[in-house]
Amino acid sequence: MRIGEVKRETTEVSIKIKLNIDGLGRSKIETGIEFLNHILTNIAKHSLFNLEVNASGDLKHHIAEDVALVLGEAITKALGDKKGIKRFGSAYVAMDDSLARAVVDLGGRAYSHLKIQLSAKKIEDLSVEDVPHFFESFAQASKSNIHLEVLYGKNDHHKVEALAKALALALKEACSKEPRLSSVPSTKGVL
């Protein structure tokens, strides 16, 4: 089983995440931010990762940012040396009026490219500015190239949910094992 457990304790937040890449999509999420809980639950469900998140803190911004950082660290820890993984993943997801695309490379270099175009100031109980910051922080901590784009949509909730589901499917593919590969998927020999 590929499992990553990470704790982060600062003067601003207390976060504990347990992630099982080889799970069934089960989740137990508590961040104190209902929309973030919803997004994380969707990521777990559609990636088939088992995910437990317990987070608290002083500000919603700090919680959202640090949950993304810890989640990225947990994936990196669970993947270990990355031998035999597919490394790359991509997916499109439709969510009512919205269509989103996610492309992922777990190659060990952090980069994020986001095109979300949200118009509201808040989605449920999460500030809109925290949405791209969550995905950027996740890319940074997981040392991944993550390209996320909402191709079109009207409802900001649907846009972000479609994006989270597309990311989940892309991560599921990238983290999956390639049965013909026993080495690291790189000509360099390391990721």
C-alpha positions as CSV (number, residue, x, y, z in Angstrom):
1,M,0.0,0.0,0.0
2,R,1.2,3.5,-0.9
3,I,0.4,5.6,2.1
4,G,1.5,9.1,3.1
5,E,0.9,10.6,6.5
6,V,1.9,14.2,7.2
7,K,1.4,16.6,10.1
8,R,1.9,20.3,10.1
9,E,1.8,22.4,13.2
10,T,2.4,26.1,13.1
11,T,1.3,29.1,15.1
12,E,-1.5,29.5,12.5
13,V,-2.7,25.9,11.7
14,S,-2.8,22.3,12.9
15,I,-3.2,19.8,10.0
16,K,-3.0,16.1,9.8
17,I,-3.5,14.2,6.5
18,K,-3.4,10.5,5.8
19,L,-3.6,9.4,2.2
20,N,-3.7,6.0,0.7
21,I,-3.2,6.1,-3.1
22,D,-4.4,2.5,-3.4
23,G,-7.7,3.2,-1.8
24,L,-11.4,3.0,-2.7
25,G,-12.2,6.8,-2.6
26,R,-13.2,6.9,1.0
27,S,-12.8,10.1,2.9
28,K,-13.1,11.7,6.3
29,I,-12.6,15.4,5.9
30,E,-12.8,18.2,8.5
31,T,-11.3,21.6,7.7
32,G,-13.9,23.9,9.1
33,I,-14.5,25.2,5.6
34,E,-17.5,23.5,4.0
35,F,-16.6,24.2,0.4
36,L,-13.0,23.0,0.9
37,N,-14.4,19.8,2.6
38,H,-16.6,19.4,-0.5
39,I,-13.6,19.8,-2.9
40,L,-11.4,17.4,-1.0
41,T,-14.2,14.8,-0.8
42,N,-14.5,15.0,-4.5
43,I,-10.8,14.7,-5.0
44,A,-10.8,11.5,-2.9
45,K,-13.9,10.0,-4.5
46,H,-12.7,10.4,-8.1
47,S,-9.0,9.7,-7.6
48,L,-10.0,6.6,-5.6
49,F,-7.5,7.8,-2.9
50,N,-8.6,7.2,0.7
51,L,-8.2,10.5,2.3
52,E,-8.4,11.7,6.0
53,V,-8.0,15.4,6.7
54,N,-8.2,17.0,10.1
55,A,-7.4,20.7,9.9
56,S,-8.0,23.8,12.1
57,G,-6.5,27.2,12.2
58,D,-6.8,30.9,12.7
59,L,-7.9,32.0,9.2
60,K,-9.6,30.2,6.3
61,H,-6.8,31.3,3.9
62,H,-4.1,29.7,6.1
63,I,-6.1,26.5,6.4
64,A,-6.8,26.2,2.6
65,E,-3.1,26.9,1.8
66,D,-1.6,24.6,4.3
67,V,-4.1,21.7,3.6
68,A,-2.9,22.0,0.0
69,L,0.8,21.9,1.1
70,V,0.3,18.9,3.4
71,L,-1.8,17.1,0.7
72,G,1.0,17.6,-1.8
73,E,3.6,16.3,0.7
74,A,1.4,13.3,1.5
75,I,1.2,12.3,-2.2
76,T,5.0,12.7,-2.6
77,K,5.6,10.6,0.5
78,A,3.1,7.9,-0.7
79,L,4.7,7.7,-4.1
80,G,8.2,7.1,-2.6
81,D,10.7,6.6,-5.4
82,K,8.0,6.7,-8.1
83,K,9.2,3.5,-9.7
84,G,6.6,2.0,-12.0
85,I,4.1,4.9,-11.9
86,K,2.6,6.2,-15.2
87,R,3.7,9.7,-14.1
88,F,1.4,11.6,-16.5
89,G,-2.3,12.0,-16.4
90,S,-5.0,14.0,-18.0
91,A,-8.8,14.3,-17.8
92,Y,-11.8,16.4,-18.9
93,V,-14.8,16.7,-16.6
94,A,-18.2,18.2,-17.4
95,M,-20.2,19.6,-14.5
96,D,-23.6,21.0,-15.6
97,D,-22.7,24.2,-17.4
98,S,-18.9,23.9,-16.9
99,L,-16.1,21.9,-18.7
100,A,-12.7,21.6,-17.1
101,R,-9.4,20.1,-18.1
102,A,-6.5,18.9,-15.9
103,V,-3.1,17.7,-17.1
104,V,-0.5,16.4,-14.5
105,D,3.1,15.5,-14.6
106,L,4.5,14.0,-11.3
107,G,8.0,14.6,-12.6
108,G,9.5,16.3,-9.5
109,R,9.4,19.9,-10.7
110,A,6.8,22.3,-9.3
111,Y,4.8,24.3,-11.8
112,S,1.2,25.4,-12.1
113,H,-0.7,27.0,-14.9
114,L,-4.3,27.9,-14.0
115,K,-7.1,29.4,-16.1
116,I,-10.2,29.4,-13.9
117,Q,-11.9,32.9,-14.4
118,L,-14.1,33.0,-11.4
119,S,-16.5,36.0,-11.0
120,A,-17.8,35.7,-7.5
121,K,-16.0,36.9,-4.4
122,K,-16.9,33.7,-2.5
123,I,-17.9,30.2,-3.3
124,E,-20.1,29.1,-0.4
125,D,-17.7,29.8,2.6
126,L,-14.4,30.0,0.7
127,S,-12.9,33.2,-0.7
128,V,-12.4,32.9,-4.5
129,E,-8.8,34.1,-4.2
130,D,-8.1,30.9,-2.1
131,V,-9.1,28.6,-5.0
132,P,-6.1,29.2,-7.3
133,H,-3.8,29.5,-4.3
134,F,-4.9,26.0,-3.2
135,F,-4.0,24.5,-6.5
136,E,-0.7,26.4,-6.8
137,S,0.3,25.3,-3.2
138,F,-0.6,21.7,-4.1
139,A,1.6,21.8,-7.2
140,Q,4.4,23.3,-5.2
141,A,4.4,20.8,-2.4
142,S,3.8,17.7,-4.6
143,K,6.6,18.9,-7.0
144,S,4.3,18.4,-9.9
145,N,3.4,20.2,-13.1
146,I,-0.3,20.9,-12.9
147,H,-2.2,22.6,-15.7
148,L,-5.8,23.3,-14.9
149,E,-8.3,25.1,-17.1
150,V,-12.0,25.8,-17.0
151,L,-12.8,25.8,-20.7
152,Y,-16.2,27.4,-20.1
153,G,-19.0,27.7,-17.5
154,K,-21.3,30.1,-15.7
155,N,-21.6,28.9,-12.1
156,D,-18.4,29.3,-10.1
157,H,-19.2,26.4,-7.8
158,H,-19.6,24.1,-10.9
159,K,-16.3,25.4,-12.4
160,V,-14.3,24.6,-9.3
161,E,-16.0,21.3,-8.7
162,A,-15.4,20.2,-12.3
163,L,-11.7,21.3,-12.0
164,A,-11.3,19.3,-8.7
165,K,-12.8,16.2,-10.3
166,A,-10.6,16.6,-13.4
167,L,-7.5,16.9,-11.2
168,A,-8.6,13.8,-9.3
169,L,-8.9,11.7,-12.4
170,A,-5.6,13.0,-13.8
171,L,-3.9,12.2,-10.5
172,K,-5.4,8.7,-10.4
173,E,-4.0,8.0,-13.9
174,A,-0.5,9.6,-13.1
175,C,-0.2,7.6,-9.8
176,S,-1.3,4.3,-11.3
177,K,1.1,1.6,-11.8
178,E,2.3,0.6,-15.3
179,P,2.7,-3.2,-15.2
180,R,5.4,-3.1,-17.9
181,L,7.6,-0.6,-16.0
182,S,9.7,-1.5,-13.0
183,S,11.9,1.6,-13.1
184,V,11.3,5.3,-12.8
185,P,9.5,6.8,-15.8
186,S,12.3,9.2,-16.8
187,T,15.3,9.0,-19.1
188,K,17.2,10.6,-16.3
189,G,16.6,7.6,-14.0
190,V,15.2,9.8,-11.2
191,L,12.2,11.9,-10.5
